[in-house]
């Protein structure tokens, strides 16, 4: 497992297209924060945990103390999730939140290892219609998610565990880039 993970991360470290996509996502997030917008995250299962994890890194702190950033995981409010699931169906749990909470200029990061999660796809479609920047995090398959994203970050694997491991590395890198660009003085003080 360690060797397989190391190989996957090595492949990611040499993937110029992946680096360019990640830089584009960082720029989109930084632009949103500078305009007073927010970042929304959505995903199922392990990807729901990643959504919460990354929102927490932005709202609280990642590498050093600095002001909090407006980031939300659409996976955490059980009353909202169960109300939407019960009244409208599970495929709408993120779409309804995007339509209710999202504003033009916000960023939605839809995390789906398969690239085919119906509720994530519907959220991305709603985000695009609402004027949000749409970001996908997935594996290396070419699925429906690609057509709904302004930017798409693909882990070069088809294995769910390796994709999830790659997502958290990419997410941490994204948080580090955003933090350093938003708060360069705090980054300098840390050195």
Helices and strands as residue ranges (DSSP letters): H 2-13, H 16-34, E 39-43, H 46-59, E 71-73, H 78-87, G 90-92, H 95-101, E 107-111, H 118-130, E 133-138, G 144-148, E 151-154, H 160-182, H 184-190
